[in-house]
Amino acid sequence: MTRIMGLDVGDKTVGVALSDPLFITAQPYETIKRTKAKLDIDRIEQIVVEKEISLMVVGLPKNM
């Protein structure tokens, strides 16, 4: 079953949340400590494959 992934991208970490298979709720999944862009993207890609992500939503903080 597919899921939706939410990303909260910050300067030091990337927060990852995943929906349940029915797209009703989302729960925190992992916090990725940012190092190199390539390693960060590789980890996100691993989660996408493992959890069968069909849609990704990226937050854009406006007032931080």
N, C-alpha and C positions, 0 to 999 in steps of 0.2 A: 504494500500500500504506500502511496506517495504521501509526502508531507510538505509543509511550507517551512522555510528557514528564514528567521529574522536575524539581521546583523546590526549590531550597535557598534559602529567603528569609531574608535577613539585614537588618540596619539600613542598611548601605551598598551592598550588592550583592544580586543574585538570580542564583544559579547555575542554569544550564539544562543538563539532560542529556537525550539522546534515545536511545530503544531502536533496535535495528536492526529492519528490517521483519518479521523472524521472532520478535521479542520474546525473543531469547536473551541479548543483552548490551546494555549502555547505555554510551554514551561522552559525555564533556563536549562541549557544543555551543557555549555562549556564556556570558559573564558580563555581566549587565546592571547598569550603575552606576545606582543609584536616584537619581531626581531628583524628579519629581512623580508621584503615584500614577497619574494619567491617562496619562502618557507611558510608564510602566513597563508598565501593562496593555495599552496599544496595541502595544508591542513584543512582548509575549507573544502577543497576538492574531495579529500578523503571522506569528510562527513557527508557531502552530497551523494557520493557513491554508496556509502554504507547505509544511509537512511532513506535512500530513494527520494531525494528532494526534487519536486516538480516546479517550485516557484521560490524565488529568493526576494526578500524585502530588505532594503538597506535604509536605516534611519539617518536622517540629516539633522543634527542638532543645530538649532538656530540661535539659542540664547545661552550658550555655555561660555 
